């Protein structure tokens, strides 16, 4: 199996590395820190030892005084260890702790120490298309996503199906995040219809036959497990009446595509369109999180129905991006971008589509979506790359 280099590059400080299961956290840490002490809480005996006596970490370090890097894998399973880690970081500045986990939820619920600013917080995402480079295949990515666990598997769809069950069993059921796993499983499917939209939680609750409060709690669980992204509305210097709710997306196109029920009478674009949007977003979020400069991602939508999928905003850039699962550019497809251009004449605008030509229309740069995805790189502004 070919090793695919990742863009995530940590420094020499201690840090948390969170990310959904299957993003390759453990694999990457073993590559980056081959000589580190390793505490793996997925091993039952080690987990039991540290649950009953978190201070065992002092004994481990005393026996290995010359090893300065310590990886604690799946740290959320033993949140009590973080008090000892905090104490060690305070007293031994030479030690670097690398603390990985699929969620900070259990740590926060336990009231455990998140190290009070002594450790940075990073997120590892599915592969970026630009990490795969020429190997990236848009159709495959829309079908099975870019999770390393899935991407490098032989039977991708089988592993994806098992991946959803794994989360239900090991992250949701085992951690006691909800008492009714059946209702939560139904919510995962029902919520997939809201991928790329501002969800109506009352309707979702009614479909799942649960209270609105329960549905909102389920959404909070998905956020805490890093399984969904929420986008706020871009409101800076607004000239129109804008909607106020967030848009939501599942974190990976393959996970969305697996959860989304499909039927014979369904319009294919009602599934592929949001899937393509989500695929672009997951790449933009990874680009943002792996870059050292600060970038914010929003969407823009008016109460009259004008909308732009993504707004990139930073100190030097205001960029509007619209994504369409179309091979040609129709006037109504760029209506939202043209309205945004009018309100923000200093902005750059990009239209991503399934065609094969890079062209300019009405001052809007139209780019084949696959070309766009394989060229965006951390620490490079998108305008700098394309405009």
N, C-alpha and C positions, 0 to 999 in steps of 0.2 A: 504494500500500500504506500503510495507516494505521500511524503510529508509535505503539508501545505503550510508555508510560513504565515504567521499571524501578525497583524499590525499592532496589536497591544504590546506596549513596551513600558514596563514599570521602572521606577527609579530604585534608589538604595534605601528608601524609607520603608517602614512597616505599612502594610495596607490590607484592607479587605478586598477580596475579589468575589463579587456576587454575579450570578447569572443563572438562567434556567438550566435544568439538567440537560446534558448532551451538547453543551456549547464547547466542551473540551477544556474545562478549567484544570482538572487534574493532569491531563496529558500535557498541557502547556507548561504548568508549573514544574513537572518532572523534567521537561526539556530545559527550562530556564534556570532551575535550581537543582542540578543533578546530585550535588553533594550535601544538600540540606538534610537536617533531621526531619523525619516525616511522622506525623501523628494522624492516623487515618481513622476517623470515627465511623466509617462504614464497616469497619471490622468490629463485630459485636463484643469481643473480649476487651478490646481497647476502649470502646465506648463505655462498657460497664465499669471499667477501672476508673476512668476519669469522671464518670457521673458520681461515683461514690467518693472519689478523692481527687478533686481537680488539681490540688497542689502537687500531684505526681509530676507535673511539668517541671517543678523545681529539681526533682531528682534526676529527670532526664537530662536537663541542662548541666547539672553538676557533674554527671558522668561523661559529658561531651563538651568540655570547656573551650575547645578550639573550633567548634562549629558554630558559626554566627548566624546562619540562616535556618529558620524553623518554619516548616509548612504545617499548618493545622487544617486538614481537609474536612469539609462538612462541619464547620465550627458551630453551626446552629443546633446541632444535635446535643452539644454539651455547652450551653451558654455560660455555665458557671466558671468555665476555665478562663473567661476573659478578665475577671478580676485579677487573677494571678498574672496573666499576660500584661495587663496594664502596669502592675507593680514591677515586673521585670523590665519593661521598656523604660520606666521611670528611673530604675536603678542601674541598668546596664545599657548604655547608649549604643554599644557595638552590636547588639542583637537586632536582627531584622526578622519580624514575624510576617508571614504570608498566610492570611486567614481566608479560606475559600468557603463558599456556601451557596445554596440555591435560593436563599431568602433570608432577610434580616428579621422577618416577622416573629419567629420563635424567640429570637434574642430580645427583641423589644417587649414581647409579651411576658417574658420571664423577668423583665426589669433588669436585665444584665447590662454590663458595662460595654458600651461601644467605643471605649478607649478615649473618650473625651477629646477628640481631635488629635490624638497621638498617632492615629493611623488614617491614611487616606482611604476613600471608598471608590472602587472602580467597578465597572460592569463588563463582563465578557459576553459578546453577542454571537449569533450565528455567523458563518462566513460572510464576508463582504464579497460581492461579485469581483471586485478588483483584487482580492486575495487569490481568487481562483484564476483571474486573468483570462487567457485564451481558452481555458478549460470551462469557463462559465457557459451554461446553456440555459437560455431564458425559459424555454418550454419546460425543461426538467425542473427548474427552480420553482415555477408556478405550480407544478404538480406535487413535488415532494419537499420543497423548501431548501434551506441552506444550513440546517443544523449539522455540525460535523458528525455527530452520532449517526444520522440518517444518510448524509451525503456519502460517507465512506462505507456504507453497508451494501451488501449484495441485494438483499430483498428489502428495498427501501420502504414500500408501502406496508409490508408486514411489520417492520420495525416501528414505523410511524403509528400504526394501530396499537402496538404494544406500548409505545411511549405514552399515549394518552392514558391507558390503563395503569401504567406505572405511576403516573402523577396522582391518579385517583387513589391508588392503594398506599403509596409510600409518602406522598406529601400531604394529601388531604385527609384520608381516612386514618392513617397511622398517627398523624399529629393531632387528630381530634379537631380539625378546623371546622367541621360541620357534622351534625349528628345524623343527617340524612344524605348519604352518598348518592342515592338514586335521584333525589331532587337536584343535587349539585351537578350530576352527570347530564340531566336533562337541561339544566341551565347552560352548560357548556355548548350544547348543540343550538339551543334557542338563541343564545347570545351571538352565535356566528352570523346570524342574519343582520346583526347590527355592526358588523365589521366595516369600518370606513364611514360610519354615520354617527350622528349624535343620538345615543340610544334612548328610547322611551321606556324607562324602567317600570312604569305601571303596566304597559303592554307585555313586557317580558315576564313580569311577575305573574300576570294572568295566564300567559301561555304555559308557564312552569307550575301553575297551581300552588304558588307560594305567596306570602305577603310581599309588598314592595320593600319593606325593611329587610326581609330575608334576601331578596334579589340584590339589593344594594350591598348587603354583607358579602354575598357571593362575589360581586364585582370587586370589592375590597380585597378578598382573598386572592383573586386573579392578579390584582395589582401587586400585592405583597409577594406573590410567588414569581413576579416578573413575567407573567404570561400575557399581559396586555400592555399596550402603550396608550396613554391618554394625551391628546393634543389640545391645548387651549386656543382660543380665538385671538387673532392679532388685532388689537384695538388701538394701538398707538396712533394718535392724531386722526382718529376715525372721522370720516366725512359722511358716513351713512349709518343707518340703524342696523346694528349687527346682532346676530344671535349670541347667546351667552353660554351655551352648553359646550362641553368638551366633545371631541370626536374620539372614537376608540378603535383600536386595531389589535388583533392577535399578533404576538411578537414574531411569528414566522409564517411564511406563506404556506408551507406544507402542513403545519398544524391547523391553520384555518381551513385549508382545502379538505383535510381529513374530517374535521368536525362539522363542516357545512353539509347538511342533508341535500341530496340532489334528486331531481325527479324528471320523468320523461317530458313533461310539459314545460319545464323550466327554461327560461331564456339563458343561454350559456353565458352571455355577457354579464348577467346579474351575479354570476359567481366569479368569472375570470376578471372582470373589471375591478372589483374590490380587492381581489387577490393581487393583481398587478400593482394597485395603489399601495397595498400593504408591503409588497416586496420592495418598492422604492423607499417607503418609509423606514423599513428595518435597516436598509443600507445607509440612509441619511442619519439615523440615530447612532449607528456604529461609527460613522464618519465623525459625527459630533463628539461622541464620548472618547474616541481615540485621539482627537485633536487637542493640542495644548491651548489653543485660543478658544475663547468662549463663543459658542454659536447657540442660538435658540431656534427651535422649530415650532411653528404655529400652523394654523389654517385660517382662512378668511371666508366668511359667509355673511351675507346680508339677509335681512328678513324678507326681501323681495325675491330671493332665490339665486342671486349671484354668488358664485363660490370659486375659490382657488384652493387646490388640495393642500399645498404646503408653502409656507413662507419661511425663508431662512433670514435671520436677522442677527447682525453682529455690529461691531464698531465701524466696519468699512463696507458693509454689504447689506442690501435689501433685495432679496431675490424671491420671485414668485414662480412656483412650479405647478403646472397642471399635468395630470397623467390620464391618458385615455387608451383603452384597449381597441385601437382603431388603426387601420393601415393607411387611411387618408385623413386629411385635415379639413373638417367642416367648419363653417363660420360659427355655428353655435358652440363648438368645442372650445373656442378661445374667447368666448364672450366674457367669462369671468376674469380672464387675464387682461383683457382690454379695459374692463371697468377698473381693475386694480391699477393698471398703468395710468389711467386718467386721474385717480385719487392720489397716486404716488408716482409722479413723472420721473423721479430720480431712481426708480426701481429698475432692475433687470427682470425680464420675463422669459420663461422657458416652457415649452410644450413638449412633453414626452409621449411618443406614440409607437405603434408597432410597424411603422413604415421603414424604408431603408435609405432615406435621403435626409441629410441635414440641410435645412432650408430656412429662410427668413420670411415671415409673413406678418405684415402690419407691425413691424418692429419687434416681433416675437420670434425667438430662435426655436425652431422645431428640430428635435434630436431623436433619432431612434433610441428607444429606452435601453436596449442592451448596450449600445455604445456609451450611453451616459453612465450606466452602472459600473462598467468595468474601468472607467476613467476617474471616478471620484476617489481621492486619496486623502487620508488624514493630514492635517496641517497645510492643505492647499484649499484656497477658497474656490468654490464652484464657478464663480464668475471668472476667476483667474484662469481656470482650466478651459472654459468653453467660450468666453466672451471677449 
